[in-house]
Amino acid sequence: MRIYNRKNFAFGVFCTLLGAFNLALDLVTGEWSLYGALLVLLLLFFGVGAIGRSLSPRLSREDKLEERDERNRLVQLRARGLSFQLTQGIVFLLMAGALVAGKLTGEQSFIGIGVGMAFALSIAMFTELFAYFHYEKRL
């Protein structure tokens, strides 16, 4: 057998192993739940499907063409940009809420959570700034 799409093959192996590990863990502990069984089924389904697509030359070619399509890349780029902006906004609101709650209640844990959110927000802003300078030089 020849692997035509290594990325899909690796994803498939990872999902299959994760599903098998989850199934084995459920069997050993004896804790069965509907969500656990659904998770195992989905992981095995996606894993085996991805392995099958990576071993087929025709399906692998379709996947690679779909990945390289300009419209799909533009949609992915816009979706990532919007999700990053939304994440920054949500982290800012959580940070402000935690700091205000900490100030009003005097609880130190709220202030700690707010400071942690501020740290995460500053990392996001600095990485955005450095990425902007990086691509400004290259393009």
C-alpha positions in Angstrom: 0.0 0.0 0.0 1.2 3.5 -0.9 0.3 6.6 1.2 -0.7 9.4 -1.2 -1.6 12.0 1.3 0.6 11.9 4.4 -1.2 14.6 6.3 -4.6 12.9 6.0 -2.9 9.6 6.9 -1.4 11.0 10.1 -4.7 12.6 11.0 -6.4 9.2 10.4 -3.9 7.3 12.5 -4.2 9.8 15.3 -8.0 9.7 15.4 -8.1 5.9 15.2 -5.6 5.5 18.0 -7.4 8.1 20.1 -10.7 6.2 19.5 -9.1 2.9 20.3 -7.5 4.3 23.5 -10.8 5.8 24.6 -12.6 2.5 23.9 -9.9 0.6 25.9 -10.1 3.0 28.8 -13.9 2.7 28.9 -13.5 -1.1 28.9 -11.0 -1.1 31.7 -12.8 1.4 33.9 -16.2 0.0 33.2 -17.7 3.5 32.9 -20.0 3.6 29.9 -21.8 6.7 28.7 -23.7 7.6 25.6 -21.3 10.5 25.0 -18.2 8.3 25.4 -19.6 5.7 23.0 -20.5 8.5 20.5 -17.0 9.9 20.8 -15.4 6.5 20.1 -17.6 5.9 17.1 -16.9 9.4 15.6 -13.2 9.1 16.2 -13.0 5.6 14.6 -15.2 6.7 11.7 -13.2 9.8 10.9 -9.9 8.0 11.5 -10.7 5.1 9.2 -12.2 7.4 6.6 -9.1 9.6 6.6 -6.8 6.6 6.3 -8.9 5.3 3.4 -8.8 8.6 1.6 -5.1 8.9 2.0 -4.5 5.5 0.5 -6.6 6.2 -2.6 -4.8 8.0 -5.4 -8.0 9.6 -6.8 -9.4 10.7 -3.5 -6.0 12.0 -2.4 -5.7 14.1 -5.6 -9.2 15.5 -4.9 -8.2 16.4 -1.4 -5.0 18.2 -2.5 -6.8 20.1 -5.2 -9.5 21.1 -2.7 -6.8 22.3 -0.2 -5.0 24.3 -2.8 -8.1 26.0 -4.2 -7.9 29.8 -4.0 -11.4 30.3 -2.8 -11.1 27.8 0.0 -7.8 29.4 1.1 -9.4 32.8 1.1 -12.4 31.6 3.1 -10.1 29.8 5.6 -7.9 33.0 5.9 -10.9 35.2 6.5 -12.4 32.7 9.0 -9.2 32.6 11.0 -8.9 36.4 11.0 -12.5 36.8 12.2 -12.2 34.1 14.9 -8.9 35.7 16.1 -10.6 39.1 16.4 -13.6 37.5 18.2 -11.3 35.7 20.6 -9.5 38.9 21.4 -12.8 40.6 22.1 -14.1 37.8 24.3 -10.9 37.6 26.3 -11.0 41.4 26.8 -14.6 41.2 28.1 -13.7 38.3 30.4 -10.7 40.1 31.7 -12.7 43.3 32.3 -15.5 41.3 34.0 -13.1 39.4 36.2 -11.2 42.6 37.3 -14.5 44.4 38.0 -15.8 41.5 40.0 -12.6 41.3 41.9 -12.7 44.9 42.7 -16.4 44.8 43.8 -16.2 41.6 45.9 -12.6 42.0 47.1 -12.0 38.3 46.1 -8.3 37.8 45.0 -9.2 34.9 42.7 -11.1 37.1 40.4 -8.2 39.5 40.2 -5.9 36.6 39.4 -8.2 35.4 36.7 -8.3 38.9 35.3 -4.5 39.3 35.3 -4.2 35.9 33.6 -6.7 37.0 30.9 -4.7 40.3 30.5 -1.6 38.3 30.0 -3.3 36.1 27.3 -4.6 39.2 25.6 -1.2 40.8 25.6 0.4 37.7 24.0 -2.3 37.7 21.3 -1.7 41.4 20.6 2.1 41.0 20.4 1.9 38.0 18.2 -0.5 39.9 15.9 2.0 42.8 15.8 5.0 40.6 15.1 3.2 38.7 12.4 2.2 42.0 10.8 5.8 43.2 10.7 7.0 39.8 9.4 4.6 39.8 6.5 5.1 43.5 5.8 8.8 42.7 5.2 8.2 39.6 3.1 5.3 40.8 0.9 
